[in-house]
Amino acid sequence: MAKQIVFTYEDKEYTLEFTRRTVKQMEDEGFVAQDIDRKPMTLLPALFAGAFKAHHRFVKQDVIDKIYASMPHKDELIGKLAEMYNDPIVTLMEEPDEKAVKNMSWEANW
């Protein structure tokens, strides 16, 4: 099951989540997670905003900014968002179960 953060802001429930599609979209838009330490003013809010893409794609940036400003415990929040962001990347590299690879093999020709 995908990791999610669920909260209510101004009587509306939001579900934050990253999927392979949303991580790819963020990468296509120039987001580089390794740059967070160098560009925290840009990338921490971008990480938060990116988590809206899976379920709340059409929420305006100014609303996302207001929600972010209202969120308590930002240090813990950012840690959880980073963990969520990493999950689709980890699943991309997971080995399939043995039933799925029963007739599948590959080899290099060099």
N, C-alpha and C positions, 0 to 999 in steps of 0.2 A: 504494500500500500504506500502510495506517495505521501511524503511529509507535507503537512499543511499547517498554516497559521490561520485561525478563524477569530474574528473580532467584530464588534459592532461599533459603528461610528455614526452619530446622528441618526439613530434608529434604523440603520441599514447594515445588514450582515455582509461581511467581506470574507472571502477565502483566498489566501495567498498560497501560491504553489508554483513550482517550476517544472516544466516538462522538457523533453528533448527539443520539441519545437520552439518553446519560448527561450531556452538557453541558446539555441542556434540563432534565433532572431536577435537576441541581445548581442551575440558575437558579431553578427552581420552588421549591427548598428555601431560596432566599435568597442563594446564592453570587453575589458580584459581583466579578469578577476585578480590576476597577479599584480595589477597596478593599484590595488586598493590602498596599500601602504603609502604609495607615492602621491596619489590623487584622492584623498578621502573626501574632500568637499564635493567632488564630482561623482565619484563612484559609489559611495555609500547610499546617497539618495537614488542613484540609478539602479542599484541592487534592489532597493525597496520597491521602486516603481516597476521594475521588471517582474516582480512577483505578482503583479496585478494582471499581467498579460494572459495568463491561462484562463481566468474566470471573469475578469473585469476589464477587458480590452478597451472599452470605450470610456472609462473614467478619465476625466480631464486631468492634466498634469497639476493644475493649481489645486484640485481637490486632493490628489495624492500628496502634494506638498503639505497641505493643511493636516491631513491624517498623520503624516510622518512627524510633523512638529508636535502633535498631540500625544504621540506614543510614549508611554513611560518605559524605563529600563532599556534604553536604546542599545547599550553595550550588549545585553543579552539578546535583544532582537536581532542585531546585526550578526551575531554568532549563529543564531538559528537560521537566518536567511542564507548565510554562507554554506551551512550544512545542507540546507534544502537545494541550493544551487548546484552543489557538488553531486547530489544523488543521481540525477539523470546522466551525468558523465560517467559515474561508476557503473551504472546499469549498461551503458554502451559497451563497456569493456568486459562485462561478465561473460563467463563461459556458459554456453547453453547446456541444458541437461542432456544426459546420454541418449534419451529417446529421440531428441531432436537431431542428433548428429549420427544416428545409426548408420546411415549410408553416405555420410559426408566425410571427405578427407581432402587434404590439399598438400602439395609439396612444392618447394622452390626448384626451378630448373637451372640454377647456377651453382 
